[in-house]
Amino acid sequence: MFTLRSVSRSISCFLFTVLVGSTVLAMISPATSWARRGDAPLTYRGFGKSLTSVNVLPVSPPDVAKLRAQDEIGDGTKRVRYADPRTVDVTPSTHGTWETLADGSRLWRLLVHSPNATDLNLGFADFDVPAGTRLYVISPQLDYYEGPYTAADNEEHGQLWVPVVPGDQALIEMQLPAATKFEPRLRLTHVGYGYKDIFKRDPQTLGKQGTCNNDTICPEGDPWRDQIQAVAVYSIGGSLACTGSMIADVPQSFRNFFLTAWHCGVNGANAASVTVYWNFESANCGDLSGGDLSDNQTGSVFRASRQDVDMCLIELDDDPSPASNVYYAGWDRSNTTPSGSVGIHHPNTDEKAISFNTDALSTRNNCIGGGATNDTHWEVDNWEDGTTEPGSSGSALFDPSNKLIIGFLSGGLAACGNTEFDCYGKFAMAWDGASAASRLRDWLDPNSLAPNQVQGSFPTGVGTLLFSDFSGADSCEGDPGNDIWEPGEVIEDFLVDITAAGGSLTGISGTLSSTTQGVSITQGSSAWINLNANESAANTTAFEVALNETMACFSQVDFVLTLTANEGGPFAVNFSRELGQLTQPSGLPLAIPDNNAAGTTSTLVVADDFTVTDLNVRVAIDHSWVGDLIISLQSPAGTIVELMNRPGVPAGQFGCGDNNLDITFDDSGSMQLETHCAGSIPWFSGVANPSESLAAFNGESTAGSWTLRVSDNATGDSGNVLAWELLSTPGITSGVCEECTDVPVQVSAISLEREGWGARFKWNVARSEGVAGYHVYRNEAGRARHRVTDDLLAPATSFDFVDPTAPTAETQYWIEEIGLDQSTYFHGPFTLAADPFATGTVRLEAGRPNPFRGQISLAYSLREERAVRLAVFDLRGRRVATLVDESQAAGSYTATWNGRGDAGEPVAAGVYFYRLDSEDQVLVRRMSLTR
């Protein structure tokens, strides 16, 4: 069979496999399928001159023996080199053979030959071809080709990296239509000389991974089927290969974030060369070979990396094909030590394997060097079942208790036949860093919700909750509103419809929050009924939101709804609402018909009746060839002004070939668009001079219908009008927004933190006038929201309240505002995080000082009489010293440790743990001893 491409203008999907022809069945593994391909290239169909007349680009081979010797030594990591990069500089104007076919189309071909290569891969540093172009890469020896690649494969990074083709010859074929808008920009700069026989065409050299590995198809993989679908082998720069994993983000947006190791070498300069191969697995348990590389995609954007923890995050250019069934793995950043671990990886970059470690992990420094930060890595002391090999680098380490990613492979000495270690960069350590380019949280948690765990999911929505719609009734001081949200109003009966996508979900609950200044969530928790797959429902208890009177009209309010269900979560959905109601142009976004001089129109009806003294016009358009566009504006009086007319014409036949614009047309603008062909995306964003003067509208009334007309005047490109607006003097309001005054005060500077067994709650308010005072409320297990203040807090602008009996679990607090008329208004909820170092009756404090040199004080407290043991342990879990072992009455206690063992001997400097065992309760903290 063969796979047809599905592409967009800015994103390409590259599929890669092997064509099994009758002439090569003996050389190619039988577990193969067709490569990403459409119609056969012209060369296959007999068009063009004989290949003997095509120019040849000889590429000198490397010293393969030397490469293999270097591979044997290795670099201390577990990445693999499968090809040697050969640098070339080739364009259709400098190399190759051109000919014109009978239909007027032009054919360019070049045969790349690098003797004795097992396979070749090509990298084009420049790839920008006009509509109608078809480019192929062909293995003429083995009846195999990749393509066609077309204008749909033009990417913003301007590169194209074609997956490997077998053999030591690669024919590049490019067909151009008789008439094109521009000459192709094509520059070949890389030829990857393969020497590892990754197609395994030679039975004599057919290599396999180590025999102790477990194929993921084996029964051992059954409990891990979802996570296995997240892992893939990938190449960088057509030379190196590692393993990585698709991972989920907090909003469950299914952005294509792919996690791997820093040492694999992906960076901003080479991320476009990344090619990912999904589902490369053995067909049968125990084969350790026979996989199919046909399911792949190419291209990515660098997002973040950090050397000391050996983390790298990229975002793939394209969504994986739904047929790939890719899983977005969940993760755990709590830094909790697991009692075992599971690795899913591509040993030797061969078929996917799964390995099992049944011992508790320990903490260590980076085992391959790079940075001085301590405790960045997990150590697997040895694998009880399976192992890792070169090629496994960057692969995910999972906690078997929750099947979430906790690390990514840096290196180690583990191999079949030994009991050596591996070390994995900690996901928890990679969460933070100096900037967005060196940490995970900015990309995986854009709304700063900071969960410790995120569950994985398939992008089809299996196990996820999706946003459908929302509604809310606005009111001003209890009076019904006008269905327009305005500053100072309270939004009641706030209902959010959600949908269970891909499966049934039960026990659904959620919390509403907002990052918009001036928004108070006065009722933010609710639940939903159980939902079957594809069913929708609104929350059973309505939310309530207060909008401060200081908020700006026509500004946007952003909401985040964080949902959980018995089947998983949290799932975060985002939605927004504008304050006020603007009069908008009609029909946006508006499609621009291709090659249609009449074009399309959008109308804006203005109620304001002003006399124009100065008018500017902003227009935003997404279009793939701005040189095709003519834009004009007509006033209610019938005056027409041309804003733009095919920039780049008549200097060129087809005009500027750049994409997209966001222009404010202003007679005082200095940019002359007619001569601006910058070769960029967007083509232009900013203030520019119109083709005709906008002063033609001066003296006319703003009231009535204004019409924007946009037309496309050449074939092969299209787009949409995204937005447009009139910027006039006097200003056009064109909307409704009235402030509701006399509303609750604005609460700010909120601080809610643990303090011993209690909690300290601080906040400020904008004013003290107009209120009688405040009460504090909280909830806890088994009790709804209830008051914790005995007396009314007197009016002030700053408050500092201590709740001495705060629950140890996560708790929500509210501030009740009491009006002079005894009306009430709740601000909140505000969340107090759970205390990880306290249980129902025991609390363990942080040691002081820490790190310490001579002695450290370890404080703890009991709410009732308990049997207590306080002991010190090293990183391997061995008890070093026992400090307390007795029954103690309720109260507060402090023990000290002087850095010596039970026998009085001084212990080595390093990290130690102190553990408090009190009958059925255990608490552990960490301390550092220096010498």
N, C-alpha and C positions, 0 to 999 in steps of 0.2 A: 504494500500500500504506500501511498505518499501523503504528506501532510501539507495542506495549503496554509499560506501565511495569513495572519490577521494583524494588520498594522495600522497605526495612526500616523499623522504627519510628524509627530515629535518622538514617537516611541516605536521601537522595532522589536520583533521577536524572532530569534534565530534558532532554528531547529537543526539538529545534526545527527546523522546516523550513517549507515552503510547500505549502498545499493548492491543487492546480491544478484550479479549477472551470471549466466551459465558459464562464462569463461573464467570466473574467479571463485567459484564455489569452493574449490579445494584450498584456497588461501585465506578465506575470510570466515571468521567464527559463524556458525549457523544461527546463533541468537542475535540476528541483526534485523534492521528494518530500513525503510527508505529515508534519505536525508531530507532536510527542509528543501523543498523544491516545488516549482510550478511547472510550466511547460519546459520541454527539453530545450537546451541552447541551440542556436543556429548551427553550430559545428556538428552537433549530433544529427541534425536534420538535413545535412548535405549542402548547406549554404556556405558561401565563402570558398576561398581557394584552399588547396591542400595544406595540411599542417606543415608540410615540408617547406612551404614558402613563408611561414610565419617566423618572425624574428625571435631569437632565443636570448634570454637573459641568463647567463651562467652565474651561479652563485657558488663560491668556493666552499667546500665542506670544512667543518672544524676537525680538530684532532679528537676523534671519538674516544680513542683509548685514554687520552688525557682526561677527557670529561668523565669517563667512567671511573677513573682512578680518583678524581676529585669527589665524585659522588660517594665512593666507598668511605672516604674520610669524613664527609659530611661537614656541616657547619654548627653542630650542636643543637639544631632544631629538628623538627619533623616535617619540614616541607620537602618537596621533590622537584627536581629539574627534569623535564622530559624532552626539552628541545633547546637548541642553542640559537640565540638571536643573531641573525646576519643582517647588517645594515645596508640598505640600498636607497637610491633616490631616483624614482621612476615616475614619469608622467606620460600621458599619451602624446605629448609633443616632443619628447626626447627618446622614447623607446617604442617598440612594437610596430605593428603593420596595420595600416589603414586601407580600406577598400570601400567602394560605393556599390550597393546592391541594386537590383533591377527596380525595386520600388522607391529608390531614392534615399533609403536609409543608409547610414554609415556604420561600418563594422570595424572595431579596433580589437586586435588580439596580441597577446604576448605570452610566450611559453617560458615559464620559470623552471630552471633545471639545476638541482643541487645533487650531484651524484651520490648514490647509496643511502640517501635519506629514507627512513622508514615511513615518514609522513612529513607534510609541510603545512604550515599555517601562515596566512598573510595578514598584515596590518596596514591599513591605509590611514595615514595621519591626516589627509584631507579627503573628505568624501562629501561632495555636494553636486548632485546631478539634476538636470532638468527633467520635467515631466516627460514620460514616454521612454526614458532610458531603462535598459535592462542589462544588469551586470551579473556574470557568473564566474565561479572558480571551479575548474574542471580537473579531474585526474584522468588524463587521456589513456593511461596505462590500464586503469582498473574500472572503466565505465562508471564513473562516480562524479557527481557534480553538486555544488551548492548554489542556490539562487532560484529565481532572479532577485537581485537587489535593485531597488527602484528609488524614485524620489521620495517615496514614503519612508525610506530608511535614512533620510537626511536628519541628523541629530543636532542639537544645539552645541554639543562638544565637537561636532564636525569630523568625527572619526568613524571607521568601520573596521572591525576585527572579525575575520571570517574563521569559523571553526576549522580544525585540521581536515585535510584530505589525504588519503593514503598514497604512498609512493613517493618517488623523488622528482616528479614533474607536476607542475600546476599551470594550467592554461587559463589566463584571464581573458574573458570575452565580454566586450561591451558593445551594445547596439544602440545607436542614437536615431531618433526619427529624422525625417528629411528636414524639418524646420523645428528649431528649439529656441527657447527664450534666451539661453546663454550657453556657452561652452561648459562642459563638465569640469569641475575642479576635483581632480583625482590624482593623488600622489601616494604611491606605494613606498613605504620606508622600512618595512620589516618583513623578513622571511624567516620563519622559525624552522630550523633544521631539526627534525625529529630523529632521535636515535634510540628511543625506548620501545619502539614497535607497539604503540598504544592500541593499534587496531588488532594486534596479535595475529598477523597474517602468516607468519612463519611458524609452523608447528614445532620446529626444532628449538625455537627460542621462546616458546609460549611460557610466559612467567606467571606465577601466582603469588598471592600474598601468603604469609606464614600459615602453616597447617593448623596452628592452634586457634585461629580466628573462627568466629561464628558468623556465618552468613545471616543477614537480617531476615531472610526468608525462613530460617529455621524456627522451630517452636519456641526457642528462647526469646525470640523477638515478638511473640504474640501480645504480651502485655504492653508493648511499646510501639504498636503500629502507628499511632498518630505522630509520636515524636520522630519516628524513623522517616516520616514524610517531610520533615523539616530540614533534613540534613542533605548536603550536596557536595560534590567535588567541584572545584573551579580552577581556572588557569588565570595567570596574570602575565601580561606582556608576551603571550605566546611562548613562554619559556618555563615558568614555575607553576606548581600546582599545590593546593592546600585543600582543607575541608572547611566548610562554614555551615551556618544554620540560619534559616529565616526565623525571625522572632516577632512577637506581638508587641504592640505599644499599648499604653494605658487607655487611650480612647477607643481601642479596637477599630482603628481606621483602616487596618490592613495595608498601610504603607509598606513598601517592600524593603524593610530593613533586614540586612544580612550581616550576621555577627561572625567574626573570625579573629585571627591573631595579628598583632602589629608586625611581628617578625616575618609574616608571609609577604610583606612588602607592598601592599596596596596603599596608594596615596593619591593626592589630588591630581598628580600628573599622569598616572597610569590607570585610574579607575575605569576609564572608558574601555580598556582592553580586557576587562574581566569577562570571562565566559563561564557560565554556571551550567552544570550537567545534573539534571534531576533523575531520580529513579534508576541510577546505575547500580543494579543489584544482580546477584546470581539468580538464575531461573529456578534452580533446585538447591535444596539444603545440602551443603557439603561440597558443592562444585568449586567454590572460591574463585569463580571465573564465569565467562559466558554472558556478561552483562551487555546492555545496549546503551550507547551514548547518544541516542537520537533525540532525547528529550532535553533540550537546552535553550538558553537565551544568552544574549550578549549585551554588554554595556552597563555601566553603573556610574554613580556620583559619590565621591568621597564625602563622608559626614564627620567622623571623629576618630581619633586614635590616641593611645597613651602608652608610652614605651615601658614604664616600670611595671605596669600590670599586664602588658602585652595584649592590649585590646585594640581592635579595629572594627568600625561600623561603616558600612556602605549602604547605599540605597540603589536597588536595581532599577534600570531604565524602564522596565516593562513589568506588568503583571504576568506571573506565570500563566501558561495556558490552563484553563480549567481541567483539561484532561491530565495534567501533571499531578493534580490532587495534592498540592503543596500545603503543608500544615504550618501555621505560624506559632512557634513554640512559646510557652509561657516561661517565666523566670522568677527567681527568688533573690532579693537583694538584702535579706535580713542578716546574712553572715552567720547564721546558725550552723553549727558543725553537724553534718549528716553522719549517720551511722554506717553508711556505705555509699556507693556511687555506681553510675552506669555511663559508659562512653559509647557514642554512636559516631562512626567515622569511616573514612576510606583509607585503609592501610595500603601503603605503597601506591596510593591513588587508584587502587583496584576496586572491585565491587564492595559495596557497603557492608560493614561488619558492626557487631555489637559486643561490648566487653563488660564484665561484671567484677566489681570489687566489693567484698563483704565486710571490710574493716572500716572503722571510723577514719575520716580524713583528719589530717593535721595541717597546721598553718606554717608557712615558710616564706622565704624570699624567692624572687624570680630565679629559677634554676638555669636560665640561659643568659643572665646578666641584663643590664640595661636599667639604670636608675637606682637610687639609693634607698627608696622607700621600703620599709620593712613590712612583712606580713601581707604581701600582695597576692600570694598564691596558695592554693590548696595542694597538698601532696597526697597522691595515691601510693601507699607503700609498696603494693604489688597487686597485679590482677589475678584473682582466683580463677577466672574463666575468660579466655581471650587475651588480647594484648593491644598495643598500638604500634604503628610503624611510621617511618617517613611517609609523608602524604596525609597523615592524620592531623597534622598541625592545624590549629584553629577550630577543631571539632568541639562540640558541646559536651560538657559534663553535667549529668542530671542527678538530682537527689531522688532516690527511689521511693521515698516516703510521699512525695507530692508530684513527681515527674516534671519538675521545673528545672530550667537551666541555672546552674550556680557557677559555672566556669567555662573556660575555653583553653585548649591544649597549647602549652608553650613548648615543652620538650621533656626529655627524660631518657632513661636507659632501658625502658621496658621493651621486651621483644620475646618471641616464642623461645621457650627453653630457659628463661631466667625469672628471677623474682625481684627485679629492679623496680625503681620508682618512676612515676611520671609527675609533672607539676602542671597545674592549670591556673591561669589568671582568674582572680576572683571577680565575679559579676558585681558583688557588693562594693569592691574597691573601685571598679571602673565606673560606677554610677556618678561619682563626683570627679572634678578636675578643675584646672585653672580657668577653662573657658569652654564654650559649647563645642569647640573643635577637639577637646580632650576629655570629654565625659559623655555618658549615655543619657543622662536625665533630660537634657534639653530636647532630644529627639524622641525618646520613648515616653516622656511625660510632659507634653507641651503645656498642659494646664496646671502643672505643679501640684498635682493631687498627692504625690509621694506615697503610693501604696508600697508595702514591702513585697507583695507578690502580685503577679498578673497571670491569669490562666491562659493557656493556649487555645487556639481555635482554628477551624478551617475557614477560608474566606467566604464560603457559601453561607456562612452564618450559623453553622451547626454549633449549638451551645452558646449562642449569642442573643442579646436583646438589642433591637434596633429602634431608633426614633421614628415615629410616624407623623405626629402632629401635636399641637398644644393649643389651649385656649385659656382665657382668663377674663373676668369681669372687672373693669376699672371703676373705682368710686372715689369721691372727694368728700372727706368728713362724713362718710356714711351715705351720701347721696349718690345715686347711680350715675355712671359716667356716660360717655358718648361712643364707647367701643374704640376709643383712641387712647393709648397709654400716654400719660403726660406727667411731668415732674410734680412731685408732691402727692400723687395718688397712691392708694392701696389697691393691689391686684388680688381679688378674692376668687374663689371657685377656680383656682389654677389647676387645670387638668392636663396631663401629658400622656398621650397615647403611645404605647410601645408595642412592638411586634416580636414574637418569638420566631426567629428565622432558623430553619433547618432542623428543628427538633422541639419536643415539648419541654417546658420549663415550669418549675413549681417553686413555691415559697419565695416569691419575688418581692423584694423591698428596695427602696432607694432613698437617696438624700439629694436634695436640690441645693446648689450653691451658685455663687456668682462672683466673678473677679472684677466686676464693674464698680467703680467708686460711686457710693451713694445708694447702693442697693442693699436692703436688709431683708433677709429671709426670715419672716416671722413664724412661719410653719413650714419646715423643710423636710420632714420625714413622712413617708407613706408606704403603702403596699399595693400590690396588684393581684388580681385573681390568677390562678394557675392557667397557663396558656398552652394550647396545642400548637403544633408547627403551623406557622403562617397566620395564627390568630393574633388579634390586636385588642387592647383594652386600655382604659384610662385608670389612674390611681384611684383607690377606694376612698382615701381621705384627701381633700383638696389641699394644695399648697397655698401659702399666702405670702405676698411680697410687698414691701413698702419701698416707694421711690422717693428719694429725698428731693425737696423743692429746689435744691441748688443744681440739680442735674440739667444738662443742656438739652434744649429742644432739638429734635432730629438726630440726637446721638444714639448709639446702639447699646443695648443691654445684652450682655452675653451670659448664658446659663450653662452649667454643667450638671447633668443628672447622673449620679453614680449608682449603678444597679448591681444587685447580687441575686443569685438564685441558688437553690439546693444543688443544681447541676454545675455551678461555677460562677465565676466573676472575680473581681469587679469588672463591670462593663460600663464605660463612660460614654454618654451621648451628649452632643453639643448642639445648642440651638440659640437663636437670638431674636430680638424684637426691637424695632425702632421706636423712640419716643416721638410722638406727634405723627402726623400723616402728611407726607410730601405729595404734591402733585407730580406724577412721573410721566415721562414720555411713553407713548403707547407701544406695545408689542415687543419690548426688549426681553431678552436678546433677540435680534432680528436677523434672519438669514439673508445674505447678499447673493442673489442668483448669479451663476457663472456666465460671463460673456453676454450680458443683457444690458443694453444701453439705457433702457427705461429704469432699471434698478429697482430699488425698494424705498419706501418712505416711512417715517415715524413722526407722529404729531404730538406736540406739547400744547395743552390748552392752559393759558395764563389768565387768572382772574384779576390780578393786580392791574390797575390802569395808570401807568406812569408814562411820561414822555421820555423816550430814549435819548440820553446825551452821550453815552458810550456803551458799546455792547461787545463783549467777547463771547466766544463759543468754545466749550470743551467737548471733544469727541474722542471716544475710545473704541477702537475696532481691532478685532482679531482676524487677520487676513494674511494668507501665505504669499502674497505678491503685491506690495503697495503700489507698484507702478501701474497696476490695472485700474486704480480707483479714481473716480470723480466724486467730490462731495460738494453739496450746495445747501443753502438755507434760504427758505422763503418766509417772509413776515406775514402777519394777518392782513397787511395792506397790499400784499402781492409783490413786494420788492424781492428780487432773487439776487443773492450774492454767492459767487463761487468761492468756496473755501480752499479747495485743492483740486488740481487737474493733472493726473497721471505724472507724478514726479519722475524725472529722468527721460521723458518724452518731450520734444522730438530729438534730443541729443542721442538717444538710443531707441531702437524700434520698439522694445518692450518695457522700457522704464526700469525703475529701481526694483531689484529682486528681493528686497528684505521683507521681513514679516512684522506685522502688528504695529499699532500706533496708539498714543494717548496724548493728544495735542490740544493745547489751549490756543485758539486762533485769536490774535490780537494785532491790531494795526501797528502797535508800537514794538512788536516782536522783531528780533534781529535775524532769526533763522529763516533763510530762504530755502524752502523745501524742494523747489524744482531741481536744484543742483546738489541736494543732500542724498547721496547713495553711499551709506556708511558701511554696508556689509555687516550689520549687527542685528540682534534681536533684543528688545524691540527696535524697529527701524528708527523711531524718534519718540521721545517722551519729554514734554516740556512746552514752552511758549514759542510760537512760530508765526510768521507773517502770512496772512491769507493770500490766495491768488488775486482776489478783488477786495477792495476796501470795505470794511464793515461800517464805515461812516455813512454808507448809503441808508442805513436804518435810523440815523439820528433824526429826531423830530417826530418819529412815528410813535404810536401808542403800543405799549406792551400787551394790552388786552387782546385776547383772541387766540387763534390757532397758528402756531409756528410749525413749519414742516422741514424736516431734514431729509434730503434725498442722497442716497449712496448708490453708485452703479459700478459694476465690474465690466471692463471693456476689452478683455482678451480671454482666451480659453486656458483651462488647466488649473485654475486656482479659485478658491472661494473663501468665505469667512462669515463673520457676524458683527453687527453693530452691538457693542456691549453696553454703552452708556453715552448720553449726551446731555448737556445742560446749557442754559443761558446765564451768563454772568453780566448783569447790567448795572448801570448807574442811572437812577436809583436801583437798589437791589430788589429782585423779585423774590418774594417769600414763597408763594405758591404752595401753601400748606396750612394745616391746622395744628396748633400747639399752644394750650393755655395752662399756665402754672396753677396748681392747687396749693394754696397757702395754708398756714396754721396747721402744720403737720408735725409728727414726732421729731425729736431732735436727732441729729446725726451722731452716731457712736463711732469712735475711732481709737487708735492706739491701743488695741486690745492685746492683753497679755494674759495667758492662762497656762500656768505651769505647776508641776508637782512641787510640794514642799513638805518633806517628811511623809507622814500618813495623810496629810491634807493637800489642799490646793490653794494657790494664791491667784486671785482674779483681779486684774487691773484694767481700767478703761477710762477714756475721756469722752466728754460730750461737748457739743458745739456751744451750748448756752445753759445757764441755770434758771433763767426766767421761764415762767409759764408752766412749770411742773411742780407737783407736790412732793415727789421723791421717787425712790426706786426700791424694788425687791429683786432678789436673786433666786432663780429656780434651777433645778437640775432633774435629770432622770437617772435611773439605775435599774438593774435587773429586778423584775417583779413590780416595779412602781412606775407610773407615768410621771409626767412633769409635776414636780411639787416644790413648794417654797422652802428655802433653807435659811432665809433671814428671819429673825424674830421681830426686829423693829425696822421701820421704814428708813432707808438711807436718805439723809437730808439732801436737798438740791445742792449741787456743786458742779464743777467742770472736770474734776479728777477724782477717781475712786480707787480704793485699794481694799479688797475684801478677801478674808481668809475663810475657807471652808475646811474645818479641822477633820471632817469625817468623809472626805471624798472617797468613793469606791476605787478599788485598784484597777477595775476594768475601764475601757473607754467610756467616757461620760460626756453628756451634752449639758451645757448651761445656757440659761436665757436671762436677759435683763428685762424686768417688767417696769415700764414707765407709767407712773400714775399722774394723770393730768389734774389740774386745779378743779375740774368738774368731776373728778373721780373716774374719768374714762381711763382705760388701760390700753397699753400697746407693748407687744413683746418684741425685743431685739434678739436675734439669734436664729438657730442655735450656734453656740461656740463649742468646739470640741476639745476636751482634755484627753490626751492620748493615754492609752493603757500604761500602767507602770510595769515594765518588764522585770523589775527587781523587787516585786512585792507579790505576796499571795494573800489569802484571806486573813492570815494571822501572823505572817512573818515578813519582814522587810530587811533587805541587805543594802547598805549604803556603799557609795564609791569610796575606795581607799584614799587616805590622805597622808602624805603627799604621794602622787603617782605621776611619773616614775619616782622611785625612792632609792636612796643610797644606804642609809643605816637602818631605819625602822619605818614601818608603815602602820597606821592605825586603821583597823577594820571595824566599822560600827554596824550594829544590827539592832532590831527591836522586835519584841513579841507582844501580841495583844492578849495572850493567855499563857498559862504555864505549859511549857513544851520541853521535850527532850531535844537537845541541840548538839550537833557536831559541826565544828568549823575547822576545815583542813585546807592545806595548800597542795597543789598538784602541778607537775611540769607539763610541757606540751605533749608528751607521749602518754599522759594520763596516769603517771606514777605518783603516788602520794609521797610528799616531801616532808611535811610537818603537820601534826595535829595540834591545834591551838585551843580548842574547847571540846569537851566531850562529857556533858552532864545535863541534868534536868534543871531548867531555870524558870523562875516566876516571870509574870508579865512585867515588861519594862524595857529600858534601853541599855545596851551593853556596848563595850568597845574592847576588842582584843588587839594585840600588837604582834607583829612578826618582824624579827631582826635579820631575816635573810639566812637563817640556819636551819638545818634539818633536825629531825627528832634526836639525833645523837650529838647535836651541838656543832656539827661541822658546817662551815660556810658553803653555800651552794653557788653555782656559777651564775654570772649575770645573764639575764634573758627574760622572757615572758613566762609568767606563772598565772595559775588560776586559783582563786579561793572560792571554796564551795561550802555552802551552809545547808546541812541536812537537818530537817526538823520533822521527824516522823514521816508523814506522807508528802512533805513539801521540800523541794530542792531549788536553790538559787545559786547562780554562778556569776562571778565577775572576773575581770582580768586586771593584772598589775604587771609592772615592769621594774626589774631590779637592775641597777647599774652599779659598777664597781669603780 
